[in-house]
Amino acid sequence: MIGGVRRPNDHAVIELETLFAENGGVGGGIEWARTTLAAEGMDAKRRPLRAVRRLRRTERRLSIIAARYLVDAVAGRHPGEQGPRSPVLR
């Protein structure tokens, strides 16, 4: 396979490094997301879907994957961290 397999988080990091290159890459993107959501009075932990929508409306070049990565980071979760798996899937 050419190029190997990339996880969605890898795509998000590459995108954020490009979009926020002047502001410090991923760290700058997380800070931008934090201030953007705070200005709107949004809580990324309680309303993650609305937070993703707000970030994408504010920065149109942001993909869903990268926006979700930012929302997870702002909410205090490790981006890409999976929740508990269903016992059916084990």
N, C-alpha and C positions, 0 to 999 in steps of 0.2 A: 504494500500500500504506500502510495506516495504521500509524504507529508505527515503520516500518522493520524491518530485519532485525537481530536480536541474535544474537551468538555465544554459545555456552555459557559462556564466561568472563565475559561481561557479566552473565548471569544469576547466576553464582556471586558476583561482586563485589557485586551488589545485595543478594543474600541475606545475605552476610557482613556488609555494612554495617548491615543491619537486626538480625541476630542478636547481633552484638558491638558495638552502638552505644555501650554504656557503657564498653567496654574499648578503644576506639580504632578500631573498624571492622575493616577487613581486616587491618591490622597486629596488632591485638589478637587476632583470630581465629588468625592464624598463630602467634603466641606461645602461645596456649592449646593449639593442636594440638601444638606442639613440646614443651611441658611434659607434656601428657597422654600422648603417645607415649613420652617419656623415662621417665615414671613407670611405664609398663608394660614398659619395656625393649625397645621395638620400634624397628626401623630402617626408616624410611619408604622409603629408597632400595632396600633389599634385599627388603622385603615390602610393596609398596604396597597390594595388595588387602587384606591383613590390617590395615594401618594405616587404610584407608578404613572397614573394618568396625568397628574399635575406636572411631574418632571418631564414627561414626553411632550406635553403642550408647551412648556417653557422652552425646552431645547428639542426642536423638531428632528435633529439628526440622531437622537438617542434611540437605540433599539429597545425592544421590550426586555430582552435579556440583560442589557446593560442597566436599564432603569430598575429592574428587579434587584440586580446586584447592589445598586446604590441604596435602594430602600432597605434591603436586608442589613447593610452596613450601618445605616442611620438608626435602624431599630435595635441595634446591638446584637444582631445575630451574625454569625460568621457567614458571609455570602456563599451561597451554594450548599449550605448545610441542610441536610435532609431531616425531616421530622421523623417520628417513629413510624416504622413500617407496619402495615397491616399484618396480622397473624396469618391471614389467608395467603399472603405472598411469601411467607417464610418457607 
